[in-house]
Amino acid sequence: MTLDDTTSSPSALPEHGGQPAPSPELDALYRDFARNSTAPLWTQTNDLMPFAPTPSAIPFVWRWRALLDIARRSGDLVPVGRGGERRAIGLANPGLAPTAYATPTLWCAIQYLGAFETAPEHRHAQNAFRFVVEGEGVWTVVNGDPVAMRRGDLLLTPGWNFHGHHNDTDQPMAWIDGLDVPLAHDLDFGFFELGSERVTDESSPAVSRSEQLWAHPGLTPLSSQGSSVSTPLAAYRWEHTDAALRAQLELEDHGYPATVEQGHAAIKYTNPSSGGDVLPTIRCEFHRLRKGASTPGRQEVGSSVWQVFQGSGTVVLNGERTPLETGDLFVVPSWTAWSLEGETEFDLFRFSDAPVVERLHFDRTYIPSRS
């Protein structure tokens, strides 16, 4: 809404209760509102304080095959290096144009690195992660620690950590990036700094130093006292995620309440130093539905982005059914009704702004079938 929209004459407003009667004096008052950069609350209450969230972002689906195609073509035409920094293609929600935001708080992109390419190091205040739906051969170097990127892995780059990427193979690789760019931008929180022209460690170890220290379930190194705001563990490996989900469904088979819903196993990636979210502004989860399973419809305050990791199924967004296959991404804006159905065993990665919503105590969920 523009300033002119909020300060238009009452004669141009629809007649409804609570509005003053039109008069020349009132018209002059509204003109003075505009001249003094003010806007009366009574003309914008429905916009500022709606009965329920009315997001500008819309539910939307991006097809992985189409994204890979334009990423590959970008790899042929667009160099990676200083200036552009990354060959990353943001998913632009049509409801938030002209910004390349997936939601008002979340940024998501497909990033593509060609054979033997290096993306130089930099750091920024924004928190970031990478999730790999296919491929391997790239190492992301976070504060000098080389971390292998493989299928199903979640890689973390907390805010203000130097990071770059190098591809040690003759094959390109693509993955998704998730950041809190819109949140930091709209609140004027962002900082950025250039680092090494390449990466500070070009080795390619199978296990990173952060994993050597932190990737042991339930075991905290006494050399690291206290908790950190973001996770100190740079990689959450697929074999552990898969094992946790399989174990939940096996326990369900034996009658134990291990799943969030019948046939629906899910985990939250956690910070081993605190038990909290891996990033202060982004929650990362992984969900598995049995073949034929479905989730009840629900609405949640806050927004999320999902990527199908493997299998096929359907997402229902505000009543509209869309079939999905491996790699496809979709966005669920705040208070959008959504549910999932598994045609096969159906694996999905999810990230959301839940830590922000919960910290500010705006969290709310509505599940009609349970009301």
FENTABEL-V93228 format. One record per residue. N is the residue number from 1. PHI is phi in whole degrees, -180 to 180 (none if undefined). BURIAL is + if it has 24 or more other ideal C-beta (glycine too) atoms within 12 Angstrom, else -. D_FIRST is the distance of its C-alpha to the first C-alpha in Angstrom with 2 decimals. Layout:
# FENTABEL-V93228
N&PHI&BURIAL&D_FIRST  N&PHI&BURIAL&D_FIRST
This chain:
# FENTABEL-V93228
1&none&-&0.00  2&-89&-&3.79  3&-61&-&6.77  4&-63&-&8.18  5&-63&-&6.08  6&-81&+&7.10  7&-120&+&10.46  8&-68&+&11.60  9&-61&+&15.17  10&-61&+&16.28  11&-66&-&18.30  12&-93&-&15.30  13&-89&+&14.24  14&-64&-&16.24  15&-74&-&19.33  16&-157&-&19.75  17&-58&-&21.61  18&91&-&20.73  19&-93&-&19.11  20&-71&-&21.25  21&-72&-&23.27  22&-61&-&22.25  23&-165&-&24.34  24&-59&-&24.64  25&-65&-&24.58  26&-68&+&21.30  27&-59&-&19.80  28&-65&-&21.25  29&-62&-&19.87  30&-66&+&16.24  31&-64&-&17.05  32&-70&-&18.52  33&-55&+&15.49  34&-64&-&13.65  35&-63&-&16.92  36&-102&-&17.26  37&51&-&13.84  38&-126&-&13.43  39&-146&-&11.21  40&-71&+&13.33  41&-61&-&13.21  42&-67&-&14.53  43&-95&+&11.49  44&-139&-&9.33  45&-57&-&12.36  46&-65&-&11.91  47&-80&-&8.74  48&-80&-&10.52  49&-134&-&13.97  50&-71&-&14.41  51&-68&-&18.07  52&-153&-&18.15  53&-55&+&16.17  54&-126&-&13.67  55&-65&+&13.55  56&-76&-&11.63  57&-62&+&15.11  58&-118&+&17.59  59&-61&+&21.36  60&-154&+&23.11  61&-121&+&26.72  62&-112&+&28.17  63&-90&-&31.86  64&-60&+&34.13  65&-60&-&36.45  66&-68&-&33.76  67&-64&+&32.50  68&-62&+&36.13  69&-62&-&36.77  70&-73&+&34.03  71&-67&+&35.01  72&-63&+&38.63  73&-65&-&37.86  74&-64&+&35.81  75&-61&+&38.92  76&-77&-&41.00  77&-113&-&38.78  78&-115&-&36.84  79&-72&-&38.91  80&-107&+&38.17  81&155&-&38.67  82&-58&-&37.38  83&108&-&34.26  84&-83&-&32.73  85&69&+&34.31  86&-138&+&33.81  87&-92&+&33.86  88&-119&+&30.95  89&-117&+&28.55  90&-71&+&25.27  91&-87&+&24.05  92&-97&+&20.55  93&-65&+&18.66  94&-58&-&17.27  95&-78&-&14.14  96&-113&+&13.40  97&-56&-&14.23  98&-93&-&15.10  99&-73&-&16.30  100&-95&+&19.70  101&-103&+&18.90  102&-77&+&20.57  103&-142&+&18.43  104&-63&+&16.10  105&-119&+&19.46  106&-124&+&22.06  107&-116&+&23.23  108&-138&+&26.04  109&-147&+&28.18  110&-95&+&31.51  111&-111&+&33.80  112&-134&+&36.96  113&-125&+&40.04  114&-78&+&42.95  115&-56&-&46.67  116&58&-&47.87  117&-85&+&44.55  118&-129&+&43.29  119&-95&+&39.73  120&-64&+&40.16  121&-80&+&39.45  122&-156&+&36.44  123&-144&+&34.66  124&-151&+&31.17  125&-66&+&29.68  126&-67&+&27.87  127&-82&+&29.93  128&-144&+&31.12  129&-144&+&33.41  130&-130&+&35.01  131&-128&+&36.17  132&-108&+&38.86  133&-91&+&39.12  134&-162&+&42.09  135&91&+&44.42  136&-162&+&45.88  137&115&+&47.31  138&-104&+&44.53  139&-114&+&44.79  140&-97&+&41.85  141&-107&+&43.19  142&-112&+&41.50  143&49&+&42.87  144&82&+&46.01  145&-106&+&46.57  146&-74&+&46.78  147&-123&+&45.35  148&-67&+&46.24  149&-111&+&43.49  150&-136&+&44.76  151&-53&+&43.64  152&85&+&42.00  153&-86&+&41.68  154&-107&+&38.76  155&-115&+&38.79  156&-109&+&37.03  157&-132&+&35.86  158&-61&+&34.54  159&-54&+&32.51  160&69&+&34.52  161&-99&+&37.38  162&-63&+&38.71  163&-156&+&38.81  164&-149&+&39.84  165&-134&+&41.22  166&-138&+&44.42  167&-101&+&45.77  168&-93&+&49.53  169&-120&-&50.12  170&-93&-&50.43  171&-121&-&47.70  172&-71&+&43.90  173&-146&+&41.78  174&-127&+&38.18  175&-156&+&36.26  176&-107&+&32.76  177&-107&+&31.10  178&-128&+&28.68  179&-143&+&26.90  180&-96&+&24.31  181&-53&+&22.78  182&-60&+&19.05  183&-62&+&19.84  184&-65&+&21.92  185&-67&-&19.60  186&-73&-&16.45  187&-98&-&18.83  188&58&-&20.77  189&-107&-&23.96  190&-82&-&25.32  191&-134&-&28.76  192&-148&-&30.83  193&-147&-&34.51  194&-77&-&36.87  195&-123&+&40.11  196&-61&-&43.20  197&-66&-&43.31  198&-118&-&44.56  199&-132&+&44.91  200&-77&+&47.10  201&-144&+&49.15  202&-94&-&49.80  203&-74&-&52.02  204&-135&+&51.25  205&-70&-&52.63  206&-70&-&52.43  207&-129&-&51.28  208&-78&+&49.08  209&-66&+&50.15  210&-65&+&47.32  211&-70&+&48.57  212&-58&-&52.12  213&-90&-&51.12  214&-116&+&48.47  215&-91&+&48.79  216&-118&-&51.50  217&-54&-&50.40  218&74&-&50.69  219&-120&-&52.33  220&-108&-&50.82  221&-67&-&52.57  222&-69&-&54.00  223&-70&-&53.57  224&-116&-&49.82  225&-87&-&49.37  226&81&-&46.21  227&-101&-&42.97  228&-110&+&40.34  229&-63&-&36.55  230&-111&+&36.47  231&-64&+&39.26  232&-84&+&42.29  233&-92&+&43.13  234&-83&+&41.87  235&-143&+&42.69  236&-113&+&42.72  237&-85&+&45.14  238&-58&+&44.98  239&-61&-&48.49  240&-76&+&47.55  241&-61&+&44.35  242&-60&+&46.32  243&-63&-&49.19  244&-64&+&47.01  245&-69&+&45.41  246&-61&-&48.83  247&-64&-&50.30  248&-60&+&47.73  249&-70&+&48.52  250&-66&-&52.25  251&-65&-&52.06  252&-60&+&50.21  253&-59&-&53.10  254&-96&-&55.48  255&89&-&53.62  256&-94&-&51.86  257&-80&-&48.22  258&-102&-&47.01  259&-105&+&43.96  260&-74&+&40.54  261&-150&+&41.15  262&-57&-&44.07  263&77&+&44.33  264&-129&+&41.30  265&-93&+&42.21  266&-156&+&39.66  267&-133&+&39.78  268&-113&+&37.55  269&-71&+&38.43  270&-125&+&39.30  271&-78&+&40.08  272&-68&+&43.91  273&-86&+&43.97  274&-137&-&41.85  275&82&-&41.35  276&-89&+&37.56  277&-68&+&34.99  278&-68&+&35.86  279&-132&+&32.78  280&-69&+&30.95  281&-120&+&27.52  282&-134&+&28.61  283&-102&+&30.89  284&-119&+&33.12  285&-137&+&35.00  286&-138&+&37.32  287&-125&+&37.91  288&-133&+&40.87  289&-107&+&41.35  290&-64&+&44.81  291&-57&-&45.47  292&86&-&44.35  293&-79&+&42.44  294&-144&+&38.94  295&-103&+&36.50  296&-67&+&35.16  297&-63&+&31.55  298&-154&+&29.28  299&-128&+&25.75  300&-135&+&25.02  301&-74&+&22.38  302&105&+&21.77  303&-119&+&21.85  304&-147&+&24.90  305&-124&+&26.35  306&-121&+&29.77  307&-132&+&32.51  308&-73&+&35.58  309&-89&+&38.63  310&-161&+&41.30  311&91&+&42.09  312&-138&+&40.15  313&-176&+&38.19  314&-136&+&35.09  315&-111&+&31.66  316&-113&+&30.00  317&-119&+&26.18  318&50&-&24.68  319&87&-&27.97  320&-96&-&28.11  321&-91&-&31.29  322&-133&+&31.56  323&-72&-&34.91  324&-131&+&35.06  325&-137&+&37.76  326&-51&+&38.60  327&94&+&35.94  328&-61&+&32.98  329&-120&+&29.76  330&-145&+&26.99  331&-117&+&23.89  332&-117&+&23.19  333&-67&+&19.64  334&-55&+&19.51  335&64&+&21.01  336&-79&+&21.90  337&-74&+&25.36  338&-144&+&27.89  339&-157&+&31.64  340&-128&+&34.27  341&-136&+&37.57  342&-98&+&40.38  343&-77&-&42.39  344&-115&-&44.51  345&-58&+&44.46  346&-128&+&40.82  347&-109&+&39.77  348&-139&+&36.20  349&-95&+&34.75  350&-135&+&31.53  351&-133&+&29.39  352&-149&+&26.59  353&-96&+&24.73  354&-55&+&26.98  355&-59&+&28.56  356&-70&+&25.29  357&-59&+&24.33  358&-72&-&27.89  359&-62&-&28.38  360&-90&-&25.41  361&62&-&26.78  362&-99&-&23.76  363&-65&-&26.01  364&-160&-&26.50  365&-132&-&28.11  366&-125&-&28.76  367&-120&-&31.66  368&-54&-&32.31  369&-68&-&35.94  370&-110&-&36.70  371&-87&-&35.12
